[in-house]
């Protein structure tokens, strides 16, 4: 057995140095290399809008809702049109705004048209996307499929299919009336009414109504939620007249009789007497003869008919010689 010849103090120093070296290595020291602790996993972070990344990547498409022009659910599309809508939400069922939604149908392009050229629209602040469809062909009564596909944040999702049928709209007039069936010469009157679907008896909006008159003028119009209203102007017409209203969609027509009174003979408009209130122009007759009884008259108007009898203007000058007089009393008779 042998022993080291080194003293005990030297051995203690070596042990202490070894312990220090091990401690430095455990703390990352000794060789000068820094060790950075890994980032803790704290889950999915919000994007600033309250939705997590995973929630945004999840795009949900609600079932399609199809409503007619009166707002009632339907599976029928006619030439009057129907509106399809879907709601786009994330994984937390929060609405996604500005998502791109494309509506598609397997119906021929000659049978159905969308409100815009590609059937694509953005969702609003509530995540709702709407698109109007209308039938083009009056003879196509087939059944087809409607779908909606949403695209947001590089995620695409198609919703459930919606089955619908095309049908020719049978539009009819209802409660059409002329406010005044007998008009004075040159008068006018309003024409009002409704357009309804004969099957549902629901009032239809956005239907174009054309008008023709045997004499006079009347403008075409379009129905709104209250129906339609337009104005017939008799102008220079006289006697019985007829206004024909036509639903342009299916050429359904209705005839409206109107009677216009004959124009009146205006007769002779004349100055019967002028009574002066000033010393320069004393009481006299219109012809300046000085008769105190003022029996003479001066004809101002022409005898005949006027296209606008309610607007007739007469202009004359009260004068003596070359001097005009203001504030004189003038009596005009027909």
C-alpha positions, 0 to 999 in steps of 0.5 A, a space after each residue: 500500500 502506498 500513500 501520496 507524499 503531498 501534504 493534506 492542505 494541497 489535497 483539500 485545495 484540489 477538492 475545492 477547485 473540482 467542486 467549484 468547476 462542477 458548480 460553474 458547469 451546472 450554472 452554464 459558466 466555465 466555458 462562457 456559453 449562455 443557456 436560454 430557457 425555452 419559451 413556455 407554452 401558454 396556448 393560442 394567442 388572440 389576433 387582437 379582435 377577440 378571436 384566437 388563431 384557431 377560431 379564425 381558421 375555423 369557418 362555419 357556414 349556416 344553412 341557406 335561407 331563401 325568402 321571396 319578395 315579401 320576406 317569407 321563406 320559400 323554395 320557389 324562385 320566379 322572375 320576381 326573384 328571391 333572396 338567399 342568405 347565409 351567416 358565416 361564423 368562427 369556432 366560437 360562433 362569432 360572426 366573421 365580417 368581410 368573408 368572401 361568399 360565393 353562391 352557386 347553382 347547377 341551373 343553366 345560365 339561361 334559366 337563373 341569374 344572380 344579382 351580380 355577374 359572379 354570384 359573390 359577395 362579402 359578409 357584413 358586420 354581422 357575418 351575413 351574406 345575401 344574394 338575389 336570384 331570379 328566373 330568366 326563363 318563363 318555361 323552365 320549371 325544373 328543380 335545382 341545387 343552391 350552395 354557398 361557399 365561404 373563404 376567409 383567412 385561407 380557409 374555405 368551407 362549403 355549406 349544406 345544399 339547398 334545393 329549390 324549384 323554378 316557377 313562372 310568376 302569375 302576377 295580378 293587379 289588385 285594388 287599382 283605382 283612379 282618384 278622380 275619374 272625371 277631370 276638368 279640362 287640363 286637370 290631373 289625377 293619381 293612379 294607385 294599386 297593388 301587384 300580387 302573386 295569385 298563388 300566395 296573394 302577397 304584394 310584390 315589390 320591384 315590379 315594373 308597371 307600364 302605362 299608355 293613355 289614349 290622350 294625355 300623359 302618364 309615367 311608368 313606375 315600379 312597385 314598392 312595399 306600398 304598391 305603385 302610384 303614378 299621375 295622369 295628366 289630361 293636358 289638352 284632351 277632351 271627352 272619354 279617355 282610357 289609360 291602360 296599365 300593364 305588368 311588364 313581367 307577364 303582360 297582364 293589363 287593366 283598362 282605366 276609364 277617365 272622362 275629361 271635361 270640354 274646355 270653356 270659351 274664354 269670351 272677351 276680357 275687357 276693361 269696363 271702367 277706370 276710376 282715377 284717384 289723382 288730379 292728373 287722371 280724373 274719373 273717365 272712361 277707358 277710351 279717354 272720352 271723359 264720360 262720367 258713367 264709364 260705359 265704354 270698354 277696351 277689349 284685352 283678351 282674345 276669344 278662344 280656347 286656352 291649353 292652360 286656362 288656369 294660367 292666363 296673364 293680361 298686361 296693360 298700361 293705364 296712361 293719359 297721353 304719354 304719362 302712366 299713372 300708378 295706383 288707379 282702380 281698374 275693373 276687369 270683366 269677362 
